[in-house]
Amino acid sequence: MHAYVYSNRNVYLSLCPARAWYQAAQRFTGDIGSKLYGVSGVQVQGHCVMIGFADLLPMTDGDLATMTFLQDVVDIMLGYIVKSFDRSTKVIDFQYPNELLQMNNWELSDEPETLDDVLVNCRATLEYAVKTAHPRYFNQLSTGLDMVGLAADWLTSTANTNMFTYEVAPVFVLLEYVTLKKMREIIGWQDGHGDGIFSPGGAISNMYAMLLARFKMFPEVKERGMASLPRLAAFTSEHSHFSIKKGAAALGIGTESVICVKVDERGKMIPSDLERRIVDAKQRGLVPFFVSATAGTTVYGAFDPLIAIADICRKHGVWMHVDGAWGGSLLMSRKHRWKLNGVERANSMTWNPHKMMSVPLQCSALLVREEGLMQKCNQMQASYLFQEDKQYDVSYDTGDKAIQCGRHVDIFKLWLMWRAKGTVGFEAQIDKCLELSEYLYDKIKDREGYEMVFNGKPQHTNVCFWYLPPAIRCMEDGEERRRRLHKVAPIIKARMMEYGTTMVSYQPQGNKVNFFRMVISNPAATFEDINFLIEEIERLGQDL
């Protein structure tokens, strides 16, 4: 850490460690403090003056203080990054909320802190953060930390601009155009034609799709609202993401208008039940307008049969959306893209590169087959942003097709990673994660103390299983066994977090009691980490 000391009009930044701060401060005596006292952000301590926020750029002569402060912040981040990949470190230093609130002063104050205090805050924040890059962090669908993506995120924040017009984000707007076109080509839309946008997560991308589907069928809704429409019906599987119902609620369609379709034992939508429910909805006076198929369900990792669903949607004139937030990245793999056969027939698709492609959060794309539809649906033609008489092609002013005004630059990290890795690099990364999931499945499917939630190799990296402690293995199947088994996964998970050794998610599903849902999207994970997870579950659950 550097010592921040103010001297006359110049900043003196000692390159000595913090323990030598006092020696550095002794250089400044006399009336320096009284002369400088009152400068915004500066605090006098004895004969030295501590530097604060107001002494950084854009203050005159603030460049040296700024560079040194930011270098200190970078040093903190680099130390954290190195620790995150060290298997001997904890995934999490877990503290209960009330304890964590008391361990540090998190409250906001009226008076400014010194930059040294700010650095203390930075260290404390990372000290108790979950190391999502840790090779043994398996808790969420988004894991890992890519160095090129991280660098791009830093650069994006440095540029600090908005994605609404080419005028203020020329390079980023062009990169979004190039990347979305490439993604549409990978889906299989001819010459990459169509449209798209990067949005704040898969839930918003799915809502965009529902918004477009409604506008496509009933364009009058934009001006006249839902009162001008018949009652609509949307369809999705029982195992689909909750964002489909959430989107229906937000758009005024209502959660009761989302009809859930049955799934088979592997969690895939049953096409015959979809068609039966569409026909039934029509007979009840509802207007089917939207079907959301899932490519990679959140829990089972199931891929709905897209070809059969596409046939039904075409037959009944319904918009077909594919929620590929989790599984869409398998399109990058020649070995696994067959699982999304039929996606090219969809009207829209959600694809989250921040999941299987390990792009830093957040990075979610909505891809749309019909060009211009997003603009017609969402544009408001605000004259203070989207003037038609600009000196460039205003079709690159993409902000009016979004429901947001301010839109974060999410494209640069994906684009830069793609340049660094190439499509083949992403393919290798995805194939490796699927190989690890198959390895886990093969290790535990016949292992004593484990029971699979469904039979057969996983389609994605989701491996769903129960761990049965010795005391439960000999129990007869019945209510008491289910009651005790339901408590096993939560207790083991809590112990994982308290020891800080690993993290993996659990949940119930339908009539099934709590089970572990292991997902692998972290490029740092290895076969040894899978072995460790198995052994750790057994160690932590033996006495239950």
WODA-V195915 format. One record per run of one state. SS is the DSSP state (alpha for helix, beta for strand, coil for the rest). FROM is the first residue (numbers start at 0). TO is the last residue. Records with the same first field share a line. If there is no record, write none. Layout:
BEGIN
SS: FROM-TO ; FROM-TO
END
This chain:
BEGIN
coil: 0-1 ; 7-8 ; 14-16 ; 25-30 ; 36-41 ; 45-46 ; 50-50 ; 55-61 ; 84-95 ; 103-112 ; 127-135 ; 138-145 ; 159-168 ; 187-188 ; 192-193 ; 199-200 ; 217-219 ; 224-224 ; 228-230 ; 237-241 ; 250-253 ; 261-261 ; 263-267 ; 269-269 ; 283-285 ; 295-301 ; 303-304 ; 316-317 ; 324-326 ; 332-335 ; 340-341 ; 345-346 ; 351-362 ; 368-371 ; 378-392 ; 396-396 ; 401-409 ; 444-448 ; 452-461 ; 467-468 ; 473-477 ; 499-501 ; 509-510 ; 518-525 ; 541-543
beta: 2-6 ; 9-13 ; 42-44 ; 47-49 ; 51-51 ; 113-113 ; 136-137 ; 194-198 ; 231-236 ; 257-260 ; 262-262 ; 268-268 ; 286-294 ; 302-302 ; 318-323 ; 347-350 ; 363-367 ; 449-451 ; 462-466 ; 502-508 ; 511-517
alpha: 17-24 ; 31-35 ; 52-54 ; 62-83 ; 96-102 ; 114-126 ; 146-158 ; 169-186 ; 189-191 ; 201-216 ; 220-223 ; 225-227 ; 242-249 ; 254-256 ; 270-282 ; 305-315 ; 327-331 ; 336-339 ; 342-344 ; 372-377 ; 393-395 ; 397-400 ; 410-443 ; 469-472 ; 478-498 ; 526-540
END
